[in-house]
Amino acid sequence: MTHSHLPQPENTVNSTWVTSLGGPLILIPESACPRWGGAPSTYPDEEGDYGRACAVDDYIGLIDVGPAVALVLGDMPARTTFLPDLNVFLREIAGSDDFDVAAAVADLLPSIAWKSALSWDITEPLILFDSAYDYAWVLEADEERLRIDLPPGRYHVQATYLEIPEEAYLLLVRLTGERP
């Protein structure tokens, strides 16, 4: 299942969620995806690309994938979707089924204290998937993935943990254009 960046009603959660086997998710420039090897058949003796993604010990981190740079969404194997109207990856650790988490995030966004930050150059569409898989397997097995198409440029990437008492436990990753 893929996702094109299509106009969506404001503050709604994308219908596609990407889950993980237990490791981090990775967001790779589309042309570099075939270079991603995931966890080799000899894992854990050899960690491969998956081990490099697991080595990110923060909410976010950058790693090389061939000549490209990918964003690792680390810390927790939370199911993840993209809120295009907010440029936010919503990573749900736990939450109430009847709670409108996207609307709550939109309301809270101006007051969020971001914990992690980095800069990342985006030049083409990005593919989000479970870093344990090699990309050929993702395509062949039709594994969960999202295709995100953002305008090219340098982005400021911020992440944080957000707890909405009695409703949701979230990790958020926001991409904003950097100002010159």
C-alpha positions as CSV (number, residue, x, y, z in Angstrom):
1,M,0.0,0.0,0.0
2,T,1.5,3.4,-0.9
3,H,0.5,6.9,-0.2
4,S,0.8,9.9,-2.5
5,H,0.8,13.3,-1.0
6,L,-2.8,14.1,-1.8
7,P,-4.9,16.9,-0.4
8,Q,-6.7,15.6,2.7
9,P,-9.2,17.2,5.0
10,E,-7.6,19.3,7.7
11,N,-6.4,17.6,10.8
12,T,-7.2,14.0,9.7
13,V,-5.0,11.1,10.2
14,N,-3.7,9.5,7.0
15,S,-5.4,6.1,6.6
16,T,-2.1,4.3,6.1
17,W,-0.1,3.4,9.2
18,V,3.4,1.8,9.0
19,T,4.3,-0.6,11.8
20,S,7.5,-2.2,12.8
21,L,8.7,-5.7,13.9
22,G,10.4,-3.9,16.8
23,G,13.1,-1.7,15.4
24,P,13.1,1.8,14.0
25,L,11.3,3.0,10.9
26,I,13.4,4.7,8.2
27,L,12.5,7.5,5.7
28,I,14.7,7.1,2.6
29,P,14.9,9.2,-0.5
30,E,13.1,7.2,-3.2
31,S,16.0,6.8,-5.6
32,A,18.2,5.3,-2.7
33,C,15.6,2.8,-1.5
34,P,17.0,-0.1,-3.6
35,R,20.3,0.3,-1.7
36,W,18.7,-0.5,1.7
37,G,19.6,-4.0,2.8
38,G,17.6,-4.2,6.1
39,A,18.7,-7.0,8.4
40,P,20.8,-9.7,6.7
41,S,19.9,-13.4,7.0
42,T,22.9,-13.7,9.4
43,Y,21.4,-11.2,11.9
44,P,22.3,-10.8,14.8
45,D,25.9,-12.0,13.9
46,E,26.0,-9.3,11.2
47,E,23.7,-6.3,11.7
48,G,23.8,-4.8,8.2
49,D,21.8,-1.7,7.4
50,Y,19.2,-2.6,10.1
51,G,22.0,-2.4,12.8
52,R,23.0,1.0,11.5
53,A,19.4,2.2,12.0
54,C,19.2,0.6,15.4
55,A,22.4,2.5,16.5
56,V,20.4,5.8,16.4
57,D,19.7,6.3,20.1
58,D,17.4,9.2,19.9
59,Y,14.0,10.0,18.5
60,I,15.6,10.9,15.2
61,G,18.9,10.5,13.5
62,L,20.5,10.6,10.0
63,I,22.4,7.8,8.3
64,D,23.9,7.4,4.8
65,V,22.2,5.1,2.3
66,G,24.5,5.1,-0.7
67,P,25.0,8.7,-1.7
68,A,21.7,9.8,0.0
69,V,20.9,10.6,3.6
70,A,18.0,8.9,5.3
71,L,16.1,9.8,8.5
72,V,15.7,7.2,11.2
73,L,12.6,7.4,13.4
74,G,14.1,5.8,16.5
75,D,13.4,5.1,20.1
76,M,10.1,3.1,19.9
77,P,8.6,0.8,17.4
78,A,5.4,2.9,17.3
79,R,3.0,2.7,14.5
80,T,3.4,5.8,12.3
81,T,1.5,7.9,9.8
82,F,2.1,11.3,8.3
83,L,-0.2,14.4,8.8
84,P,0.5,16.3,5.6
85,D,-1.4,19.5,6.7
86,L,1.0,19.7,9.7
87,N,4.2,18.2,8.2
88,V,4.2,15.9,11.2
89,F,4.9,12.2,11.6
90,L,2.5,11.0,14.2
91,R,3.9,7.9,16.1
92,E,1.4,6.4,18.4
93,I,2.8,4.3,21.2
94,A,-0.7,3.9,22.8
95,G,-4.0,5.7,22.5
96,S,-7.7,5.6,22.9
97,D,-9.6,4.4,19.8
98,D,-12.2,7.1,20.0
99,F,-9.8,10.0,20.6
100,D,-9.1,12.4,17.7
101,V,-5.3,12.4,18.1
102,A,-4.7,14.5,14.9
103,A,-6.9,17.3,16.1
104,A,-5.3,17.2,19.6
105,V,-1.8,17.4,18.0
106,A,-2.8,20.3,15.8
107,D,-4.2,22.2,18.8
108,L,-1.1,21.4,21.0
109,L,1.6,22.0,18.2
110,P,2.3,25.7,19.1
111,S,3.1,24.8,22.7
112,I,5.1,21.6,22.2
113,A,8.6,21.6,23.6
114,W,10.8,19.8,21.1
115,K,13.6,17.6,22.4
116,S,15.7,16.6,19.4
117,A,16.5,18.6,16.3
118,L,18.7,18.3,13.2
119,S,18.8,19.6,9.6
120,W,18.1,17.4,6.6
121,D,18.2,18.2,2.8
122,I,15.3,16.7,0.9
123,T,15.6,16.6,-2.9
124,E,13.0,14.0,-3.9
125,P,10.0,12.0,-2.6
126,L,10.7,9.9,0.5
127,I,9.6,6.3,1.4
128,L,8.9,5.4,5.0
129,F,9.1,1.7,6.0
130,D,10.3,-0.8,8.6
131,S,14.2,-0.7,8.6
132,A,14.3,-4.5,9.3
133,Y,13.3,-5.2,5.7
134,D,15.4,-4.8,2.6
135,Y,13.6,-2.6,0.2
136,A,13.2,-5.3,-2.5
137,W,11.2,-7.3,0.2
138,V,9.1,-4.3,1.0
139,L,8.0,-4.1,-2.6
140,E,7.7,-7.8,-3.2
141,A,5.7,-8.6,-0.1
142,D,3.7,-5.3,-0.4
143,E,4.8,-4.4,3.1
144,E,3.4,-1.2,4.7
145,R,5.0,1.9,3.5
146,L,4.3,5.6,2.9
147,R,5.4,7.8,0.0
148,I,5.9,11.4,1.2
149,D,6.4,14.1,-1.4
150,L,7.6,17.4,0.1
151,P,9.0,20.4,-1.8
152,P,12.8,20.1,-2.1
153,G,14.9,22.1,0.3
154,R,16.6,22.1,3.7
155,Y,14.3,21.0,6.5
156,H,14.6,21.5,10.3
157,V,13.5,18.2,11.8
158,Q,12.3,18.2,15.4
159,A,11.1,15.4,17.6
160,T,9.5,15.0,21.0
161,Y,7.5,12.6,23.2
162,L,4.0,13.9,24.0
163,E,1.6,12.5,26.6
164,I,-2.0,13.4,26.5
165,P,-3.2,12.2,29.9
166,E,-5.7,9.3,29.7
167,E,-5.9,9.6,25.9
168,A,-2.6,9.0,24.0
169,Y,1.2,8.5,24.3
170,L,2.9,9.8,21.2
171,L,6.2,10.5,19.5
172,L,6.1,13.4,17.0
173,V,8.5,14.3,14.3
174,R,8.0,17.7,12.6
175,L,9.6,18.9,9.4
176,T,9.7,22.6,8.7
177,G,11.5,24.5,6.0
178,E,14.7,26.3,7.3
179,R,14.9,30.0,6.8
180,P,18.1,31.5,5.2
